[in-house]
């Protein structure tokens, strides 16, 4: 199959199915997304890379003195010499045959200049407590169990309702998203400082050696 020049094999958007697509049809599906002027604009590659690198460096410089921004973290965020732009590809939606299996545009960033900054953003946003967000199946089951145990629904008629946002990711307003992210991140800010007065901290480089040495007095008596 690797030698098939006129066929593109793509993983389905959901599930474990695969699509065997005519290459010309696949290219058209990708271009249908990229030609959406409200979502994408064509740019000069070199200029875009330069602007992106400069924007990241400016960001690191702006927050260089913020709590938690160490020199090690700053260097990790800064663009690397082996960076390269991400690629776009489309995964057909197997669960929507009535719409001729529309594709979901995926933009990779595994080696992009924004890779580490993107990872840092994800780490911080995942710390935010969102009242209406379901993290995974186990979280959903816990919510159902809490509702059942509360007894709030006993004797009531229940209507199951679900909503779907079509093309959710590319439809999100950047202004609204940044405003809400800042709002939620600021909620977790706590400038309180604490000093440990009992025992020793777990985490510093000397912690293990310090603890092992201290416990030696017990070892000598027991052994």
Steps between C-alpha positions, in 0.01 A plus 500: 500500500795732556558493125148620417551843349135580432365406845523677837437295815364698794382401846134578564430800723342276766542130559757266347387496137713597202406682182652425160455822307569591143797738516328771297190477721715524813686805372166664422379430855811667643473799266132546587615576853800714408300706252258607772603864520331554836720236663828493307716747313800424284824653628864522407671207674824678586326810631256290704784304661690819583194665652413191702851463640511868594159482665610208718823673599306815587261291714785339692663838557170651619448233765865441587458630854167331570473243779591156366676626186847355553784533251466126428130538419566807286765317296265204457228726358724689258494373137764243410726500194348176364143635507278471196142601414218263582312301237128485430305184424136394496343205680157404358209477745377141471201579722355744245436302180192712424733796438745303283744450788614859554858534617644650816807714434787411731803730532810333640757688702739229615809691387351848473639806678188510717527135615634555852300817562190309392584221746550750782164659421330160513661418837378825656150489350452140615541625858190718461178368654217532247157431648339366184795324334521119505860379509450135407263202528579439868428864581164474320409183691587668831268790415216259417558312828494826698170599335349158572609508863371853550141393431433830321346322201266266687144543377601732219467453126843497338565627148843420360640785291830532318657784304771504237711792381572453132867560414560601862875562495521730195177677603628627836560875509858575604392808696239306697733203557791709627270697728354184656840329532643802683193514725525131597879504541480804730259311726769250591756769586602489863794708615506348850843380613565209735806374690518133596572474874486121538705241317663569165357587162459238230628634170839669559805322362637421845168364636564127443862503616404710803218264601705183444783638714262606779334156513841333532477530880188277495657257256803455727281414798272264310766320298 
